[in-house]
Amino acid sequence: MIVTITMNPSIDVSYQLDSLKIDSINRVAKTSKTAGGKGLNVTRVLKQIGADVTASGLMGGFLGEQIKKELNTLNVKHAFSPINDEIRNCIAILHEGKQTEILESGPVISLQEGNQFLKHFEQLIQQASVVSFSGSLPLGLPKNFYAEMIKICNSKNKDVLLDCSGEGLKRILNGSEKPLLIKPNIEELSSVLGRKIMNDLAAIKAALMSPLFSDIEWIVVSMGSQGAVAKHKDTFYKVVIPKVEVKNPVGSGDATVAGLAFGLSEGKSDEEILKIGNALGILNAQEAMTGYVDMTKFEKTMDQIEVLTF
């Protein structure tokens, strides 16, 4: 079983307008409302590829109940830890080829709710083969909360994939408890190293040889349309992907995480793990809906991806 963790979930609301009128009334004819949060995107893709997956994290309020109803409709198993406050809305207004976002900060988690989640989490992962953490921590939780979760996983020999950025990622890299895999993009890699990393193989390889990453077994660096660079122990890989028509790149990183988690849980080879992850990322980018992949195109997409050592 793969367990996905979303600590700061949301309802993602999308409004499509011909034009956005400031200080006036905007009537919306086309609206979508879906369960949001990076970990839930990972969950949906894992479900579509037939993985045994359980979604967890923190959930509360009327909006939290709506997310659980959506997951039930999709036959996705879930085991969230409850909180008292309402989860957040994240609103995207699509207008004139632009996207304006209004993002609520979300609930403030109490110390009691955080401790309750850790106890729940320790029991939940007993049967897990892989645990995937995605996204930011909500307000109220200590900044080392992911480290506490990773410590629990490491004590039980559970593989952890961590997809977060900023201060959260820096704390993990500078701490003693390490995940099996991290998946930064170029900007996130530059941020944790404190210098700009160029988008080329030599620069990325040099960056990944930094002592900061010495205890991370797997590092997968996404490069957008240029594919990815990966490091597994002492081996470096370049992932070459086909050119495709991109409809919506949002969630492609999450789809990639889903594929990496699935490949690891199935004991696949390095090449297969990287192909599965990148194929799912590509398929998500070709769809208008976030966290959706057309599995009828999966094998063909896999065949178009090359994984080379360098």
PLY file of the C-alpha trace (Angstrom):
ply
format ascii 1.0
element vertex 310
property float x
property float y
property float z
element edge 309
property int vertex1
property int vertex2
end_header
0.00 0.00 0.00
1.10 3.57 -0.75
0.07 6.25 1.75
-0.18 9.83 0.49
-0.05 12.74 2.92
-1.71 16.13 2.39
-1.26 18.30 5.48
-2.86 21.46 4.06
-5.67 20.34 1.72
-8.09 22.66 -0.03
-11.08 22.93 -2.27
-9.68 24.17 -5.58
-12.17 26.48 -7.28
-11.68 27.53 -10.90
-13.64 30.43 -12.45
-13.42 30.98 -16.21
-14.17 34.55 -17.39
-13.81 36.30 -20.75
-12.55 39.31 -18.79
-12.09 40.19 -15.13
-13.87 43.39 -14.12
-12.34 45.08 -11.08
-14.69 46.80 -8.61
-17.66 45.36 -10.47
-19.80 42.21 -10.76
-18.35 39.16 -12.55
-20.83 36.42 -13.41
-19.31 32.99 -13.94
-20.86 30.48 -16.31
-18.16 27.81 -16.06
-16.93 26.71 -12.64
-15.09 23.65 -11.33
-14.59 22.65 -7.70
-12.29 19.75 -6.86
-10.39 18.29 -3.94
-7.09 20.16 -3.92
-3.65 19.83 -2.45
-0.58 18.23 -4.01
-0.97 14.99 -2.09
-4.53 14.53 -3.30
-3.36 15.01 -6.90
-0.82 12.22 -6.26
-3.61 10.09 -4.81
-5.92 10.47 -7.81
-3.20 9.50 -10.28
-2.19 6.47 -8.20
-5.82 5.35 -8.18
-6.02 5.69 -11.97
-2.97 3.47 -12.51
-4.42 0.78 -10.27
-2.23 1.25 -7.20
-3.33 0.33 -3.68
-3.39 3.85 -2.19
-4.75 5.47 0.96
-4.98 9.25 1.35
-4.28 10.83 4.72
-3.40 14.13 6.34
-5.50 16.70 8.19
-9.15 17.36 7.37
-11.88 19.45 8.93
-15.11 21.37 8.47
-17.81 21.31 5.80
-15.25 21.57 3.01
-13.34 18.62 4.47
-16.51 16.53 4.32
-16.91 17.51 0.67
-13.41 16.25 -0.10
-14.12 12.94 1.61
-17.35 12.60 -0.40
-15.42 13.20 -3.62
-12.85 10.57 -2.69
-15.65 8.12 -1.83
-17.17 8.71 -5.26
-13.79 7.84 -6.80
-13.50 4.75 -4.55
-10.32 6.15 -3.02
-9.51 4.90 0.48
-8.83 7.65 3.00
-7.90 7.92 6.67
-7.62 11.58 7.66
-6.96 12.91 11.13
-9.67 15.41 12.16
-9.18 19.08 13.02
-11.71 21.54 14.43
-11.32 24.35 11.91
-12.41 24.58 8.28
-9.89 23.75 5.58
-9.13 26.36 2.92
-10.36 27.42 -0.49
-7.90 28.12 -3.30
-9.49 30.15 -6.10
-8.10 30.49 -9.61
-9.67 33.06 -11.95
-8.87 32.33 -15.60
-9.27 35.46 -17.71
-7.84 36.87 -20.94
-5.13 34.21 -21.09
-4.08 35.00 -17.52
-4.56 33.27 -14.18
-5.25 35.27 -11.01
-5.12 33.22 -7.81
-6.69 33.92 -4.42
-5.25 31.50 -1.85
-6.50 31.23 1.72
-3.83 30.43 4.31
-5.96 27.71 5.85
-6.58 26.64 9.45
-4.20 27.04 12.39
-3.43 23.58 13.77
-3.28 23.17 17.54
-0.54 21.26 19.36
-3.12 18.66 20.39
-4.24 18.16 16.76
-0.62 17.81 15.63
0.15 15.19 18.29
-3.08 13.37 17.51
-2.08 13.18 13.86
1.38 11.73 14.68
-0.21 8.92 16.70
-2.67 8.27 13.86
0.13 8.39 11.29
2.30 5.88 13.18
-0.51 3.34 13.11
-1.54 4.08 9.52
1.84 3.37 7.95
2.21 -0.08 9.52
1.05 -1.72 6.27
2.58 0.84 3.88
5.41 0.10 1.47
5.92 3.75 0.46
4.79 7.02 2.06
4.56 10.21 -0.02
4.49 13.70 1.58
3.48 16.57 -0.68
3.06 20.30 -0.24
3.29 22.79 2.59
2.59 22.46 6.30
-0.38 24.39 7.69
-0.01 27.16 10.23
0.46 26.08 13.83
2.56 23.00 13.19
6.26 23.27 14.09
8.59 23.71 11.15
10.26 20.36 11.90
6.96 18.44 11.67
7.94 16.66 8.44
11.18 15.61 10.15
9.13 14.05 12.96
7.05 12.16 10.40
10.15 10.98 8.53
11.67 9.82 11.83
8.62 7.64 12.44
8.85 6.19 8.91
12.58 5.54 9.18
12.09 3.74 12.50
9.72 1.36 10.72
11.81 1.06 7.51
9.20 2.77 5.35
10.42 4.55 2.19
9.53 8.25 2.09
9.11 10.48 -0.98
9.17 14.16 -0.06
7.92 16.83 -2.45
8.09 20.17 -0.67
10.06 23.39 -1.10
11.39 26.42 0.72
12.13 26.34 4.42
10.57 22.90 4.84
12.97 21.29 2.38
15.97 23.18 3.78
15.23 21.92 7.29
15.07 18.32 6.10
18.33 18.60 4.14
20.10 20.11 7.15
18.57 17.67 9.64
19.36 14.11 10.65
16.20 12.38 9.40
16.23 11.89 5.62
13.63 10.71 3.08
14.49 8.18 0.39
13.63 10.60 -2.45
13.17 14.31 -3.05
11.90 15.94 -6.28
12.96 19.60 -6.56
12.74 21.63 -9.75
15.56 23.93 -10.87
14.24 26.92 -8.92
13.86 24.88 -5.73
17.34 23.40 -6.20
18.76 26.91 -6.56
16.91 28.04 -3.46
18.23 25.34 -1.12
21.79 25.82 -2.38
21.60 29.60 -2.21
22.86 30.15 -5.75
21.41 30.06 -9.26
21.72 26.67 -10.94
21.74 26.71 -14.74
19.37 24.39 -16.58
22.07 22.15 -18.05
23.41 18.69 -17.23
26.86 19.69 -15.99
25.52 22.36 -13.64
22.82 20.12 -12.19
25.24 17.21 -11.74
27.67 19.46 -9.89
24.83 20.79 -7.72
23.66 17.29 -6.77
27.16 16.38 -5.63
26.88 18.98 -2.85
27.35 17.52 0.65
23.85 18.81 1.40
22.44 15.86 -0.58
24.94 13.19 0.52
22.43 11.18 2.58
19.54 11.34 0.07
19.47 8.14 -1.99
17.24 9.44 -4.80
17.06 12.99 -6.18
14.87 13.70 -9.21
15.18 17.21 -10.66
12.36 18.17 -13.02
13.32 20.35 -15.99
9.92 20.92 -17.58
9.87 20.26 -21.32
13.55 19.28 -21.16
12.79 16.20 -19.09
14.62 15.48 -15.86
17.94 14.70 -14.26
18.08 12.05 -11.56
20.70 10.78 -9.15
20.38 7.37 -7.51
23.25 6.77 -5.13
26.29 7.41 -7.35
24.57 7.00 -10.74
23.29 10.00 -12.73
20.46 9.76 -15.27
19.18 12.08 -17.97
15.50 11.56 -18.82
14.65 12.59 -22.38
10.93 13.13 -23.02
8.93 13.63 -26.23
7.48 16.98 -27.26
3.75 17.12 -26.57
0.92 19.65 -26.70
0.53 20.95 -23.16
-3.02 21.81 -22.08
-2.51 22.23 -18.34
0.87 21.72 -16.64
-0.59 22.13 -13.14
-0.29 18.86 -11.23
2.27 17.29 -13.58
4.86 17.25 -10.81
2.36 15.48 -8.57
1.63 12.93 -11.30
5.38 12.34 -11.59
5.58 11.74 -7.82
2.74 9.22 -8.16
4.69 7.33 -10.80
7.91 7.37 -8.79
6.06 6.10 -5.71
4.39 3.35 -7.72
7.65 2.26 -9.33
9.42 2.11 -5.98
6.57 0.20 -4.35
6.68 -2.37 -7.15
10.47 -2.83 -6.93
11.03 -1.61 -10.50
14.46 -0.87 -11.98
15.84 2.68 -11.96
15.00 3.09 -15.65
11.41 1.87 -15.18
10.85 4.08 -12.11
11.97 7.17 -14.02
9.98 6.26 -17.12
6.76 5.65 -15.18
7.11 8.92 -13.26
7.82 11.04 -16.31
5.17 9.32 -18.45
2.48 10.16 -15.91
3.71 13.75 -15.66
3.48 14.09 -19.45
0.00 12.55 -19.56
-1.28 14.95 -16.88
0.07 17.95 -18.83
-1.93 16.84 -21.89
-5.24 17.01 -20.02
-7.27 20.03 -18.96
-8.13 18.42 -15.61
-5.49 18.48 -12.88
-4.57 15.08 -11.50
-5.95 13.15 -14.47
-4.11 10.84 -16.88
-5.37 8.99 -19.95
-4.00 5.49 -19.36
-4.78 4.42 -22.94
-1.75 6.54 -23.92
0.52 5.26 -21.15
2.45 2.51 -22.95
3.06 4.64 -26.04
4.33 7.50 -23.87
6.60 5.13 -21.93
8.11 3.93 -25.22
8.93 7.53 -26.23
11.00 8.23 -23.10
14.73 7.58 -22.97
16.74 7.16 -19.77
20.48 7.67 -20.28
23.37 7.55 -17.82
25.96 10.33 -17.89
0 1
1 2
2 3
3 4
4 5
5 6
6 7
7 8
8 9
9 10
10 11
11 12
12 13
13 14
14 15
15 16
16 17
17 18
18 19
19 20
20 21
21 22
22 23
23 24
24 25
25 26
26 27
27 28
28 29
29 30
30 31
31 32
32 33
33 34
34 35
35 36
36 37
37 38
38 39
39 40
40 41
41 42
42 43
43 44
44 45
45 46
46 47
47 48
48 49
49 50
50 51
51 52
52 53
53 54
54 55
55 56
56 57
57 58
58 59
59 60
60 61
61 62
62 63
63 64
64 65
65 66
66 67
67 68
68 69
69 70
70 71
71 72
72 73
73 74
74 75
75 76
76 77
77 78
78 79
79 80
80 81
81 82
82 83
83 84
84 85
85 86
86 87
87 88
88 89
89 90
90 91
91 92
92 93
93 94
94 95
95 96
96 97
97 98
98 99
99 100
100 101
101 102
102 103
103 104
104 105
105 106
106 107
107 108
108 109
109 110
110 111
111 112
112 113
113 114
114 115
115 116
116 117
117 118
118 119
119 120
120 121
121 122
122 123
123 124
124 125
125 126
126 127
127 128
128 129
129 130
130 131
131 132
132 133
133 134
134 135
135 136
136 137
137 138
138 139
139 140
140 141
141 142
142 143
143 144
144 145
145 146
146 147
147 148
148 149
149 150
150 151
151 152
152 153
153 154
154 155
155 156
156 157
157 158
158 159
159 160
160 161
161 162
162 163
163 164
164 165
165 166
166 167
167 168
168 169
169 170
170 171
171 172
172 173
173 174
174 175
175 176
176 177
177 178
178 179
179 180
180 181
181 182
182 183
183 184
184 185
185 186
186 187
187 188
188 189
189 190
190 191
191 192
192 193
193 194
194 195
195 196
196 197
197 198
198 199
199 200
200 201
201 202
202 203
203 204
204 205
205 206
206 207
207 208
208 209
209 210
210 211
211 212
212 213
213 214
214 215
215 216
216 217
217 218
218 219
219 220
220 221
221 222
222 223
223 224
224 225
225 226
226 227
227 228
228 229
229 230
230 231
231 232
232 233
233 234
234 235
235 236
236 237
237 238
238 239
239 240
240 241
241 242
242 243
243 244
244 245
245 246
246 247
247 248
248 249
249 250
250 251
251 252
252 253
253 254
254 255
255 256
256 257
257 258
258 259
259 260
260 261
261 262
262 263
263 264
264 265
265 266
266 267
267 268
268 269
269 270
270 271
271 272
272 273
273 274
274 275
275 276
276 277
277 278
278 279
279 280
280 281
281 282
282 283
283 284
284 285
285 286
286 287
287 288
288 289
289 290
290 291
291 292
292 293
293 294
294 295
295 296
296 297
297 298
298 299
299 300
300 301
301 302
302 303
303 304
304 305
305 306
306 307
307 308
308 309
